[in-house]
Amino acid sequence: MSEPAQTETTAEAHFTRLGAGYDDEAFAGAGLRWVSERELDAVRAAFADLPEGARVLDAGAGNGRVTRVLDAELGLSVTALDAVPEMLTTIERWNPGTRTVLARLGEPLPFETASFDAVVSLRVLKWVPAWEHALTELARVVRPGGRVVVEITNRNSLARLGYRHAPVTPVARRSVREVGARAGICWTSEAAGTHLPFALWRAASGPSALRAVAAVQRGADRALGPVGARSIVLVGERRPSTLEP
Ligand SMILES: C[S@@+](CC[C@H](N)C(=O)[O-])C[C@H]1O[C@@H](n2cnc3c(N)ncnc32)[C@H](O)[C@@H]1O
């Protein structure tokens, strides 16, 4: 693990408390795992054509939910970054070969420009007050033509009600698209994480409840696409540097 972060933020204190227990809490029960799989499927689809060994940054890697897919399933060479040492320790325990970096999104990242073939960041930007800077840095460290996948908590959705006691900043999808475009990202697709509140997914812990809630979600997908979704996965590509001003 490299470079310690300096002053812990409120979000980091929250994740330090959760530590290795984060995945158990966030993905307990069939409903929460269903949502997780949808997000991971978006990552699988976005990275399916990357060659084995391609360099990917998992920014805000947590306990390694995404890192494991990238590494164990897709055979990519992953760098897992997080601001909380306990999170990276969990990943190192799972796979001592994974490169881990202790650093904070929202501050300059400790990587050369264009160091990665792809970057991914799921369920993280909402915890970063300086999310614009974080996204701009993610765009900097991916090579021209490289892939960018970020999940956001959509301000224009019921998500606004779900985080009243947490230091979370929901963002408007349009703002993310604009900031990303200014940083050189050409957005290519979007998928809804889910339109429904997490409390409902948590309650849908058995097969029949999950079937009912998943049917509502599929209906929302058909009727609305990502519009009004509480969580959206955006996929883009770093524009070739020749197009930059
Ligand atoms: C909700 S978890 C998501 C983990 C993982 N991406 C996933 O989808 O399973 C958010 C992670 O972001 C990390 N985090 C929060 N603020 C951060 C920051 N400013 N820089 C880097 N990591 C941060 C937390 O420590 C935590 O591990």
Ligand as a Chemical Component Dictionary entry (heavy atoms), coordinates in Angstrom:
data_LIG
# 
_chem_comp.id                   LIG 
_chem_comp.type                 NON-POLYMER 
_chem_comp.pdbx_formal_charge   0 
_chem_comp.three_letter_code    LIG 
# 
loop_
_chem_comp_atom.comp_id 
_chem_comp_atom.atom_id 
_chem_comp_atom.alt_atom_id 
_chem_comp_atom.type_symbol 
_chem_comp_atom.charge 
_chem_comp_atom.model_Cartn_x 
_chem_comp_atom.model_Cartn_y 
_chem_comp_atom.model_Cartn_z 
_chem_comp_atom.pdbx_ordinal 
LIG C1  C1  C 0  -19.743 2.658  -1.123 1  
LIG S1  S1  S 1  -18.064 2.156  -1.168 2  
LIG C2  C2  C 0  -17.941 1.492  -2.812 3  
LIG C3  C3  C 0  -16.837 0.502  -2.956 4  
LIG C4  C4  C 0  -16.723 -0.151 -4.330 5  
LIG N1  N1  N 0  -16.460 0.821  -5.372 6  
LIG C5  C5  C 0  -17.968 -0.913 -4.656 7  
LIG O1  O1  O 0  -18.718 -0.480 -5.537 8  
LIG O2  O2  O -1 -18.204 -1.945 -4.031 9  
LIG C6  C6  C 0  -17.243 3.710  -1.321 10 
LIG C7  C7  C 0  -15.739 3.633  -1.190 11 
LIG O3  O3  O 0  -15.193 4.895  -1.547 12 
LIG C8  C8  C 0  -14.147 5.210  -0.646 13 
LIG N2  N2  N 0  -13.986 6.658  -0.628 14 
LIG C9  C9  C 0  -14.795 7.598  -0.081 15 
LIG N3  N3  N 0  -14.306 8.818  -0.327 16 
LIG C10 C10 C 0  -13.171 8.641  -1.035 17 
LIG C11 C11 C 0  -12.216 9.532  -1.597 18 
LIG N4  N4  N 0  -12.333 10.862 -1.490 19 
LIG N5  N5  N 0  -11.169 9.012  -2.263 20 
LIG C12 C12 C 0  -11.027 7.655  -2.408 21 
LIG N6  N6  N 0  -11.891 6.781  -1.884 22 
LIG C13 C13 C 0  -12.965 7.268  -1.224 23 
LIG C14 C14 C 0  -14.603 4.635  0.672  24 
LIG O4  O4  O 0  -13.528 4.436  1.558  25 
LIG C15 C15 C 0  -15.259 3.345  0.218  26 
LIG O5  O5  O 0  -14.328 2.284  0.187  27 
# 
loop_
_chem_comp_bond.comp_id 
_chem_comp_bond.atom_id_1 
_chem_comp_bond.atom_id_2 
_chem_comp_bond.value_order 
_chem_comp_bond.pdbx_ordinal 
LIG C1  S1  SING 1  
LIG S1  C2  SING 2  
LIG S1  C6  SING 3  
LIG C2  C3  SING 4  
LIG C3  C4  SING 5  
LIG C4  N1  SING 6  
LIG C4  C5  SING 7  
LIG C5  O1  DOUB 8  
LIG C5  O2  SING 9  
LIG C6  C7  SING 10 
LIG C7  O3  SING 11 
LIG C7  C15 SING 12 
LIG O3  C8  SING 13 
LIG C8  N2  SING 14 
LIG C8  C14 SING 15 
LIG N2  C9  SING 16 
LIG N2  C13 SING 17 
LIG C9  N3  DOUB 18 
LIG N3  C10 SING 19 
LIG C10 C11 SING 20 
LIG C10 C13 DOUB 21 
LIG C11 N4  SING 22 
LIG C11 N5  DOUB 23 
LIG N5  C12 SING 24 
LIG C12 N6  DOUB 25 
LIG N6  C13 SING 26 
LIG C14 O4  SING 27 
LIG C14 C15 SING 28 
LIG C15 O5  SING 29 
# 
